[in-house]
Each structure stands twice: as C-alpha cells, then as structure tokens.
Amino acid sequence: MRTRVSVYAIAVERDRVLLTRLSDASPVFMPGLWHLPGGGIDPGEQPVEALARELVEETGLELAGARLLDAKTYSARRNGVSWSLTALFYAVSLAEGVLAVTETGGSTSAARWVPLSDVQDSTVLSPAAADAVRMLGAAPAAARHRSTRP
C-alpha cells in the first residue's frame, strides 16, 4: 500500500467552483473525473507551498491566501496500486489570471470554473471533489469562503 498526503484548493467565485479534469496520468483517482486543483506534497515541502505550486501547474493561477478547512482520508486502487490518501482541504483566494494547465504530462487535462449547480452529480466527481461540494453545501451562503481577485 502506498501512502500520500495531498493538498486541495476549494476556490469559489460567483457561485462557481474551480475544478480540474483528471488525465490518464492520475495516480490515485480515475481519469476523466472532475477533481480539485492540488496534489501531493513533495519531501520537505510545506503544505501551503505545495498548494501554491499545484495551483500554478494545474490552473495557471497564483495563490493569494489559504485557510485550512478540513482533512479526510481515502482508500483507492488504481493501476494495481492500493493507495491510502490523506487530503488537506483549503479554502483559497486567487490572484487575477487566466486559466491554463501549465504542467505537461501531469495528472490534469483541463481546468474550468464550473457552476455549483452543475456539480451535484457525484458520479462525475472524484471522491475528494464530491466531499468539497458537500462541504460547500453545508456552509451557510454568507459564510462560504469566496475567491477574491486583487
């Protein structure tokens, strides 16, 4: 069994959430699912540093602020490998920018702002993204963290 600690960004702006589509290179969750921007923490890297790096690689957007919301664990099996994944979820604010996947050959094939009303079907979401949508639904509208653009 492989273990991994990953960081994920929950960015909401104008009732849209920032999601990424998993590519065939996804090590843990199935390709084609919508997922959260984020990924594994490299050795010696701090969680928020990893989050900033992953955001740029997967969305082209820079992290302006992050607040830890929750942590969850997942078990998955992909390509004959069993995974135990610990996920740290952060509410984030982002700097102004244009969405673009900048990492080549990585686990992300697309990045998009998706209306929250369009992500209620958990069959198109990774388990982590489905949990994030539930977290957003549980928060009163006024208390939800919104992405801000400077």
N, C-alpha and C positions, 0 to 999 in steps of 0.2 A: 504494500500500500504506500502510495506517495502522499505526502502532506504538503500543503501550500497555504500561505497566508496572503490574501489578496485585499486590495482596497478598491472601493467602488464609489463613483460620484453620482449623487442624485441632484440633478440640476433641473429646476422647473422655472419656466418663463412663460407668462401669459397663457396659463393652463396647458402648456406643452412640456413634455419631459424629453430630455436628451437621451437618445438610445443609440446603440451601435449594433450592427448585424454581425454575427459570428461567422468567420470564414472557415474553410476546411482545416486551417492550421490551429483551430481552437483545441487546446489540450484537454479541457475538462468538460465543457458543455457542448451540446450538439450544434454543428454548423447550421446556419440559416435562421436560428432563433435571434430575436431582439434581446439585447443584453445592455448592461450599464457600462459606460466608459470606466475603464480601470483594469487592474490585473495584478500579477504577482509582485511582491516586494523583493527586490534584489538583496543579496547579502550585504549587510552594513548600511542599507538604505532606511531612512526614517519613513513611516507610513505616509505622511503628507508629501514628502519628496517623491515617493513612488506615485502617488495620486497625480501630482503635477506632471510628472514625466509621462504617465499613461494617457492623461488628457491630451497632451500635445501630440503624442503618437497616434492616438485613435480619433481625435476630433480636430486637431489643429488649434484648439482653444487653450488659452492660458488660465491657470487657476488664480483667482483673486482672493479667495477665502474659503476655509473649510471648517466644518463643525461636525465632530463625531456624533452620529445618531444612534447606531446600534451595531451589534456583532451577531452573526449567525454562522452555524456550521452546516456543511453539505457533504453528502457522500455521492459519488458519481463513478461511473465506469465508462471509459472511452478508449477505443483502440487497444483493448486488452489490459488497460491500466486502471486499477482502483484508486480513487482519489478521496482524501479527506481534506476538505477545503474550509478554512476559517475566513469569513468575509467581514471586513470592516466597512460600514456604510457611512458616508459623509454627505451632509448637505453642503453644496458648494455654490459659490458665486464665481462668475467667469468674467474675464476681460473681454472687451469687444473683439470680434474676429470673424473669420469666415470658416465654416465647417469644411474640413478636408482631412481624410485619413492620410497621415504623413509617413507612417511606418510601412515599409514594403515587406511582404511575406509574413505579416503578423496575423493575429487572430481576428482582426476586424476588416470587414469588406465594405462597410458603409457606416456613415453617421448621419443622424437625422433628428430634428425636433419633431416629436410625434404628439398630436393632441391626446391629452389624458383620456378622453372619451374613446379613443381608438385602441387603448391598451388594456381593456378589461378582459380580453380573451387570453387566459394564461397559457394556452397551447402554443402561442406564437412567441412566448417569452421564456428566457432562461429562468431557472428557479430563483436566482438572485434578483432578476428584474421583476419577477412576479411578487417577490417579497417587498421590493421597493415600492411597487404600485400599491400594495396593501398598506405599507407604512404611510404613504401619501393619503390614502383614503381614510385612514384612522385619524389623521390630524385635522383639527378644525381648519376651515379655509383660511381664516385670518392668521392662524399660527403656522401655516406651511411656509417653509423657507423658500424664498424666491431668488432666482439668479438675478443679479444686478449687473448692469453694464456701466462702467465708469464713463 
